[in-house]
Amino acid sequence: MGSDYQPDGVSVTAYSLANTFQGLKEIPGEKNHPLIVWWLSLCGLDGHPDETPWCSAFVNGVCWLLRDWGIPRTNSARARSWLRVGIVVPIESATKGWDVVVLKRGQGPQPGPEVLDAPGHVGFYAGRDDAGRILVLGGNQSNTVNIQPFSIADLLGIRRLRC
């Protein structure tokens, strides 16, 4: 099978694969969700609990599952690391499928996209809501994988992982 192999009638994208994980969440207390722990290990965080910020680990995990298709990943738990992969896409051209959204995170003024070593959040582009907010399918959104709205003012960039 080549890197572009897809069975007849099957259309898989990073978004569609990520969407299969909706509802997966951290396990409260001393136990840890083994899949979250594995995603963190892909980012060099072996042995870290599922309470560790894992939004970038989730995106890396989805991309790891698509590795035979040449989908890039950052191998980093830093959300802003995704600003270095893929092709820059303006918000007007963003689509569900292969686009990742990188956002600022935290209180007060935050640095722009030129600063990678700062708080951030990353997930898959899931559209826009009626209020103009960006919808993000991501991990570690209220400790689960789900779709949440984010202010466009927090947008650092959108990257397309596959054309």
Residue pairs with C-beta under 8 A, 6 or more apart in sequence:
1 68
3 68
3 69
3 70
4 69
6 12
12 66
13 96
13 97
13 98
14 62
14 63
14 66
14 71
14 97
14 98
14 100
14 124
14 161
14 162
15 96
15 97
15 98
15 99
15 124
15 125
15 126
15 137
16 97
17 62
17 65
17 66
18 58
18 59
18 62
18 123
18 124
18 137
18 145
19 137
21 35
21 58
21 62
21 139
21 145
22 137
22 145
22 146
22 147
23 144
23 145
23 146
24 33
24 35
24 36
24 139
24 144
24 145
25 33
25 143
25 144
25 145
26 32
26 33
26 36
26 50
26 51
26 143
26 144
27 33
27 50
32 49
32 50
33 50
35 61
36 50
36 54
36 57
36 58
36 139
37 47
37 48
37 49
37 50
38 61
39 54
39 57
39 58
39 60
39 61
39 139
40 46
40 48
40 50
40 52
40 54
40 57
40 77
41 47
41 48
42 57
42 60
42 61
42 64
42 73
42 75
43 56
43 57
43 60
43 74
43 75
43 76
43 77
44 75
44 76
44 77
45 52
45 57
45 77
52 77
53 77
53 140
54 77
54 139
54 140
55 79
55 121
55 122
55 123
55 138
55 139
55 140
55 141
56 74
56 76
56 77
56 78
56 79
56 81
56 82
56 122
57 77
57 139
58 123
58 138
58 139
58 140
58 145
59 73
59 82
59 100
59 122
59 123
59 124
59 138
59 139
60 73
60 74
60 75
60 76
62 124
63 71
63 72
63 73
63 161
64 73
67 73
69 162
70 162
71 98
71 161
71 162
72 85
72 86
72 161
73 85
74 81
74 82
74 84
74 85
78 116
78 117
78 120
79 102
79 103
79 105
79 119
79 120
79 121
79 122
80 102
80 113
80 115
80 116
80 117
80 118
80 120
80 122
80 156
81 116
82 100
82 102
82 122
82 159
83 102
83 113
83 116
83 156
83 157
83 159
84 116
85 159
85 161
86 98
86 100
86 159
86 160
86 161
86 162
87 159
87 160
87 163
88 157
88 158
88 159
89 99
89 158
89 159
89 160
90 158
91 134
91 152
91 155
91 158
94 101
94 125
94 158
95 125
96 124
96 125
96 126
96 127
97 162
98 160
98 161
98 162
98 163
99 124
99 125
99 158
99 159
99 160
99 161
100 122
100 123
100 124
100 125
100 158
100 159
100 161
101 122
101 123
101 124
101 125
101 134
101 136
101 150
101 155
101 157
101 158
102 113
102 120
102 121
102 122
102 155
102 156
102 157
102 158
102 159
103 120
103 121
103 122
103 134
103 136
103 150
103 154
103 155
103 156
104 110
104 118
104 119
104 120
104 121
104 154
104 155
104 156
105 119
105 120
105 121
105 154
106 119
110 118
110 119
111 118
112 156
113 156
113 157
120 156
121 136
121 138
121 150
121 154
122 138
123 136
123 137
123 138
123 139
123 141
124 136
124 137
124 138
125 134
125 135
125 136
125 137
125 158
126 135
126 136
126 137
126 147
127 135
128 134
128 135
129 135
129 149
131 149
132 152
133 149
133 150
133 151
133 152
134 149
134 150
134 151
134 152
134 155
135 147
135 148
135 149
135 150
136 147
136 148
136 149
136 150
137 145
137 146
137 147
138 145
138 146
138 147
138 148
139 145
141 147
141 148
142 148
